[in-house]
Amino acid sequence: MAPLRALTEDEVFLDLIDEMSPGVLKIQTPFLYVLMPMRISS
């Protein structure tokens, strides 16, 4: 995941609610990355 490669922190927090809600990656410094779910039908 590209945003994680740029971090120098060792601890990352991942907040999830369920499989269809956005998730959030946070660290202790001013950094916030929103993960948006995608439904792919095959």
C-alpha positions as a LaTeX table, in Angstrom:
\begin{tabular}{lrrr}
\hline
Residue & $x$ (\AA) & $y$ (\AA) & $z$ (\AA) \\
\hline
Met1 & 0.00 & 0.00 & 0.00 \\
Ala2 & 1.63 & 3.25 & $-1.18$ \\
Pro3 & 0.74 & 5.51 & 1.80 \\
Leu4 & 2.33 & 3.09 & 4.26 \\
Arg5 & 5.66 & 3.12 & 2.42 \\
Ala6 & 6.09 & 6.84 & 3.11 \\
Leu7 & 5.60 & 6.50 & 6.88 \\
Thr8 & 8.43 & 6.45 & 9.39 \\
Glu9 & 6.16 & 5.39 & 12.28 \\
Asp10 & 6.22 & 1.83 & 13.63 \\
Glu11 & 2.63 & 1.89 & 14.89 \\
Val12 & $-0.40$ & 2.28 & 12.59 \\
Phe13 & $-4.05$ & 2.29 & 13.68 \\
Leu14 & $-6.70$ & 0.83 & 11.38 \\
Asp15 & $-10.31$ & 1.75 & 12.18 \\
Leu16 & $-12.96$ & $-0.43$ & 10.52 \\
Ile17 & $-16.72$ & $-0.65$ & 11.05 \\
Asp18 & $-17.82$ & $-3.29$ & 8.55 \\
Glu19 & $-16.99$ & $-4.58$ & 5.06 \\
Met20 & $-18.94$ & $-1.85$ & 3.20 \\
Ser21 & $-17.98$ & 1.24 & 5.23 \\
Pro22 & $-14.85$ & 3.34 & 4.67 \\
Gly23 & $-11.84$ & 2.48 & 6.81 \\
Val24 & $-9.28$ & 4.90 & 8.23 \\
Leu25 & $-5.51$ & 4.52 & 8.70 \\
Lys26 & $-4.04$ & 6.81 & 11.37 \\
Ile27 & $-0.72$ & 7.39 & 13.12 \\
Gln28 & 0.27 & 9.73 & 15.97 \\
Thr29 & 1.36 & 12.54 & 13.61 \\
Pro30 & $-0.93$ & 14.56 & 11.29 \\
Phe31 & $-1.63$ & 11.77 & 8.80 \\
Leu32 & $-5.01$ & 10.38 & 7.78 \\
Tyr33 & $-5.72$ & 7.96 & 4.94 \\
Val34 & $-9.26$ & 6.89 & 4.07 \\
Leu35 & $-9.83$ & 3.45 & 2.53 \\
Met36 & $-12.93$ & 3.22 & 0.39 \\
Pro37 & $-14.46$ & $-0.22$ & $-0.21$ \\
Met38 & $-15.25$ & $-1.41$ & $-3.72$ \\
Arg39 & $-17.66$ & $-4.15$ & $-4.59$ \\
Ile40 & $-16.51$ & $-6.17$ & $-7.59$ \\
Ser41 & $-18.92$ & $-8.64$ & $-9.09$ \\
Ser42 & $-17.58$ & $-11.43$ & $-11.24$ \\
\hline
\end{tabular}
